[in-house]
Amino acid sequence: MSTLMNIGQAAAGVSPKMIRHYELIGLLPEADRNESGYRLYSEREVSVLRFIGRSRHLGFSIPQIAELIGLWSDSQRSSREVKTVAERHLASLEEKRREIEQMMAGLSDLVQACPGDDRPHCAILDTLSQHSLDKHQPSHRPQLKKGSAKEGEPAAAGSGHIDLMAWMRGVQVHHGAH
């Protein structure tokens, strides 16, 4: 008989909140519960959690992980099927890397072109506002709403910016209504 663990013991590097989420979306079977209503996990569920954790670490999306778990559970699968999933993901990551490298090169050029001194002229703002008339320059400094992004984090509500990690997973995050 296998050992049963509570959600904290079973975590396998995955937060209890994410474990509950994986159960809710069907990635992980719903756990049995003890008399007090606490979830109990077997070694099998912990193995699946570890599989999910390693898959997420490699950037696989939830649908891809579901596909991989399905293949893992199918003793009649071919390794070709598994490799195809991984190759598609690798190609997607390579494309995203190229896009990031292009962004970095463009930004590096802008940073080099900006004198970074006490004068107001800045090649960065000139390039970002290219084809805009000075009379259309904003008349205010944005005041971010409470709960919006902190310094160094993705931009605030309604800005249209993308959370980088979500973007890396191919998902755009929308922060509130415009």
C-alpha positions, 0 to 999 in steps of 0.5 A, spaced: 500 500 500 502 506 498 504 512 503 498 518 502 501 525 503 498 531 504 498 537 499 504 540 503 508 533 503 506 532 496 508 539 493 514 536 489 517 543 488 510 545 486 506 550 490 499 548 494 495 553 490 498 550 483 496 543 485 489 545 487 489 549 480 492 543 476 486 539 479 481 544 477 483 544 470 484 536 470 491 536 469 492 532 475 486 527 478 482 530 484 485 528 490 482 523 495 480 526 502 481 524 509 475 525 514 477 532 515 477 534 508 484 534 507 487 532 500 491 526 500 496 524 495 499 517 493 506 516 490 503 516 483 500 523 484 507 526 487 510 523 480 505 526 476 507 533 480 514 532 479 513 531 471 509 537 471 514 541 475 520 539 470 515 540 464 513 547 467 521 549 468 522 547 461 517 552 459 512 547 456 504 550 456 499 547 460 496 543 454 503 541 452 504 538 459 497 535 458 499 532 452 505 529 454 502 526 461 497 523 456 503 520 452 507 518 458 500 514 461 500 510 454 504 504 453 503 504 446 505 511 444 511 512 440 517 516 442 516 519 435 510 522 438 513 525 444 519 528 440 514 531 436 511 535 442 518 537 444 521 539 437 515 544 436 516 547 443 523 547 442 522 551 435 517 556 439 522 557 444 528 558 438 523 563 435 522 567 441 529 567 443 530 570 436 525 576 437 528 577 444 535 578 441 532 583 436 529 587 441 535 587 445 539 589 439 534 594 438 534 597 445 542 596 445 542 601 439 538 606 442 541 606 449 548 607 445 545 613 441 542 616 448 548 621 451 545 620 458 546 627 460 543 633 463 540 635 456 533 634 454 534 631 447 534 623 448 535 618 442 531 613 445 524 618 446 526 620 439 525 613 436 519 611 440 515 617 438 518 617 431 512 619 426 508 623 432 508 630 432 510 634 438 504 637 439 501 630 440 506 629 446 503 627 452 501 633 457 501 629 463 505 623 467 502 617 468 499 616 475 499 608 475 493 605 479 494 602 486 495 595 485 499 596 478 506 593 477 512 595 481 518 598 479 522 592 474 515 589 473 511 588 467 507 595 466 500 597 469 493 596 468 490 597 461 497 598 458 497 593 453 504 591 455 505 583 456 508 579 462 515 577 459 514 570 463 507 569 460 509 571 453 515 566 454 509 561 455 505 564 449 500 567 453 498 574 453 496 577 460 491 582 460 491 587 466 483 590 467 479 594 462 482 599 458 
